[in-house]
Amino acid sequence: MEFEIGCDIQEIDKIILDKHFLSNIFTKDEISFCENKSNPRMHFAGRFAAKESAIKALSGLGEKIFYKDLEISEKQRKPAMKILKNLNNRYSIKVTISHSGNYAIGFTIVLKDEKHNN
């Protein structure tokens, strides 16, 4: 099975809450989710780190992908990531996000579908 991993860490206080910046990185649903939290900056930082980690992993598999090609949602209080860009369902993604102090980390494993390994 072909796979890649990615990891990224972000300093929470350095995340810019400018609407133009956020709209270039996050989908409307992601922005709405984070803005409805008691500490939006922390949640934006975690999602930014997770997207960075996925971009690193996908680039290791030869894919060129951008922030808004990915979307993070919550499934049973756990982050879930989907690829919005049409890659013909070649990959599945597992993601985790964690926060501690002034840092947020995202870790991603991208698995290439077995039928696309050739």
C-alpha positions in Angstrom: 0.0 0.0 0.0 1.4 3.4 -1.0 1.1 6.2 1.5 2.6 9.4 2.7 2.6 11.3 6.0 2.6 15.0 6.7 3.0 17.0 9.9 2.9 20.7 10.6 2.9 22.9 13.6 1.5 26.5 13.9 1.9 29.2 16.5 -1.7 30.0 17.4 -1.0 33.7 18.1 0.4 34.2 14.6 -2.8 33.2 12.8 -4.2 36.2 11.0 -8.0 36.6 11.5 -8.3 38.9 8.4 -11.4 37.9 6.3 -9.4 38.0 3.1 -6.7 35.7 4.4 -9.2 33.3 5.9 -11.3 33.1 2.7 -8.2 32.1 0.7 -7.4 29.2 3.1 -10.7 27.9 4.4 -14.1 27.0 3.0 -17.2 28.8 4.2 -18.1 25.8 6.4 -14.7 25.8 8.1 -14.8 29.5 8.7 -18.3 29.2 10.3 -17.2 26.3 12.5 -14.1 28.1 13.8 -15.9 31.5 14.3 -18.5 29.8 16.5 -15.9 28.5 18.9 -14.8 30.3 22.1 -11.2 30.5 20.7 -11.5 30.8 16.9 -7.8 31.5 16.4 -6.9 28.1 18.0 -9.3 26.2 15.7 -8.1 28.1 12.6 -4.5 27.3 13.6 -5.3 23.6 14.0 -7.0 23.4 10.6 -4.2 25.4 8.9 -1.6 23.0 10.3 -3.7 20.0 9.2 -4.1 21.4 5.7 -0.4 22.1 5.5 0.3 18.5 6.6 -2.0 17.1 4.0 -0.5 19.2 1.2 3.0 17.9 2.2 1.8 14.3 2.1 -0.1 14.7 -1.2 2.9 16.4 -2.8 4.9 13.4 -1.8 2.5 11.4 -3.9 3.0 13.7 -6.9 -0.2 15.8 -6.4 -0.4 19.6 -6.6 -3.1 20.7 -4.3 -4.1 23.9 -2.5 -5.7 24.9 0.8 -9.2 25.2 -0.5 -9.0 21.9 -2.3 -9.2 20.4 1.2 -12.0 20.7 3.8 -12.0 19.7 7.4 -15.2 18.8 9.3 -16.0 17.2 12.6 -17.2 13.6 12.7 -18.1 12.3 16.1 -15.9 15.0 17.7 -12.9 14.0 15.5 -11.5 15.9 12.6 -12.2 14.4 9.1 -10.7 15.7 5.9 -12.0 15.4 2.4 -10.4 16.4 -0.9 -12.6 18.7 -2.8 -10.4 18.7 -5.9 -11.3 15.8 -8.3 -8.6 13.3 -7.9 -10.9 10.4 -8.9 -11.1 9.0 -5.4 -7.5 7.9 -5.5 -6.8 8.7 -1.9 -8.2 8.5 1.6 -7.0 10.8 4.3 -6.7 10.3 8.1 -6.0 13.5 10.1 -5.6 14.5 13.7 -5.3 17.9 15.2 -4.0 18.8 18.6 -3.5 22.1 20.6 -1.2 22.7 23.5 -0.2 26.1 24.9 0.3 28.4 22.0 0.8 25.7 19.4 -1.5 23.6 17.1 -0.3 20.6 15.2 -1.8 18.7 12.3 -0.7 15.2 11.4 -2.0 13.5 8.2 -1.7 10.1 6.6 -2.7 9.9 3.0 -3.4 6.4 1.6 -3.4 5.7 -2.1 -6.3 3.5 -3.2 -4.9 0.0 -4.1 -6.5 0.0 -7.6 -4.6 3.2 -8.4 -1.1 2.0 -7.4 -0.1 1.0 -10.9 
